[in-house]
Amino acid sequence: MSKSDNSLFIRSDSKGQLFIIIYFDVLVIGEEHIPNINNIKKLLSGQFEMKDMKELHYFLSIEVIWIPKGIMIS
């Protein structure tokens, strides 16, 4: 859990960092490696009913734009 935000969970290992943001019944999962995201989604869907909304475009009225070097939000 993040020290500054109770709804942000971060896991770091040799493969990179995994971020999970929880807002009511919405999870936003971020990771550099798609296989890691798929693994965490598979693990969570075994415990909870989930619907995959695919790539994030808007979250809490914030637009998320995917660019080659990462993401841009506005």
MOURZI-V829996 format. One record per residue. N is the residue number from 1. D_CENTER is the distance of its C-alpha to the mean C-alpha in whole Angstrom. Layout:
n,d_center
N,D_CENTER
N,D_CENTER
This chain:
n,d_center
1,14
2,14
3,18
4,17
5,15
6,15
7,12
8,9
9,9
10,10
11,11
12,14
13,16
14,18
15,16
16,13
17,10
18,7
19,5
20,4
21,6
22,9
23,11
24,14
25,13
26,10
27,7
28,4
29,1
30,3
31,7
32,10
33,12
34,11
35,13
36,11
37,8
38,11
39,12
40,10
41,10
42,14
43,14
44,12
45,14
46,17
47,17
48,16
49,17
50,14
51,14
52,11
53,11
54,11
55,10
56,9
57,12
58,13
59,11
60,14
61,16
62,15
63,15
64,12
65,15
66,14
67,17
68,18
69,17
70,14
71,13
72,15
73,15
74,18
